[in-house]
Amino acid sequence: MDATVGALAASLGGEVIGDLDRAIENALALSKAGPDCVTFLADEVKIQEVSDVSAATIIVSRSRQEELTDELREKHTFIVVDDALDGFIEAARQFRSDRPRSAIGISPQAVVSESASLGEGVNIFPGAFLGEDVVIGSGCDIYPGAFIGDGTTLGDDVTIHANVAVYFDVTIGNRVIIHAGAVIGADGFGYRFRDGRFEKIPQQGTVEIHDDVEIGANATIDRGMIGPTIIAEGTKIDNLVMIAHNCEIGKHNAFASQVGIAGSSSTGDYVRAGGQAGVGDHLHIGTGASLAASSGHHKDVPDGETWAGAPARRIDETIKIMMTQNKLPEMRSSLRALQKQVARLSTEIDQRNANQTEAA
């Protein structure tokens, strides 16, 4: 798509500062955009950084309009919108259309059980496997190599990417996306140690994934031992995340890559976890809480708090500890100097006492 600044601004509901007729051929990030590109000024980026970029057209939030100096206005054309990131996302969509959805129907190279029930407009790609009594809603896409186990139910508009394994009796809601290589419903890591060996505890529960959840590539969600492991509505799970048996994850959580949640733990709604955060078993992370990257949690986290470190503490406590640790070399030097001073004073005192004894 080629466009003018004026046409793009009209589609975004924005106002133009500069040349309405300037041509735009692409949408790129601030550091990559050239003279024929539109880019955006993120809220956290300093206005001074704009003067060094090549982009001729920049989308900016209305709240930052007053920061635009006369020099910047002469060099660049600006499109002023309510939210610069939202505006740029919409602009990028106009220059990069999504690939149209396939309409292959049921591939003869797929294996679909006779007892499976399929909704309208379903695509089952070559190499996919659907077991006994599987129920697939309307508008679903099951990509090559995907395995859907017996008794599993999918809602409408679900996307199961290549080589996903969904075990038996799993329930998946509407508009769920599961990326390649994810495993849903494998046995939880449950054993008892008896007579010098590990004895498997039967994992007889299931997994429930509610509406509008997205699960990243190679993520794993184990089935419950008894009852379901639950991923509630709107939660977003990154690649390589591990959620153990009988966890109950609240609504609209967001977990970055390599987060691990141990068995029977739970979260409230709107919880965020940075990459490699780890949560021990039988813990609760409160609504609105945030877990810093690489933090290790062995206690419940109250609602709304941010915890960091390993072992994790409230972030203000962790920052104090880190600042103290940074001063350890200086403190060590001071301590050595004090030790030498105390030793010298002790020697002087001992000598003085000895002299007084001799005089007496």
Buried (B, 14 or more C-beta within 10 A) or exposed (E): BEBBBBBBBBEBEBEBBBBEEBEBEBBBBBEEBEEBBBBBBBEEEEBEEBEEBBBBBBBBBEEBEEBBEEEBEEBBBBBBBEBBBBBBEBBBEBBEEEEEEEEEEBBEEBEBBEEBEBBEBBBBBEBBBBBEBBBBBBBBBBBBBBBBBBBBBBBBBBBBBBBBBBBBBBBBBBBBBBBBBBBBBBBBEBEEEEEEEEEEBEBEBBBBBBBBBBBBBBBBBBBBBEBBBBBBBBBBBBBBBBBBBBBBBBBBBBBBBBBBBBBBBBBBBBBBBBBBBBBBBEBBBBBBBBBBBBBBBEEBBBBEBBBBBBEBBBBEEBEEEEEEEEEEEEEEEEEEEEEEEEEEEEEEEEEEEEEEEEEE
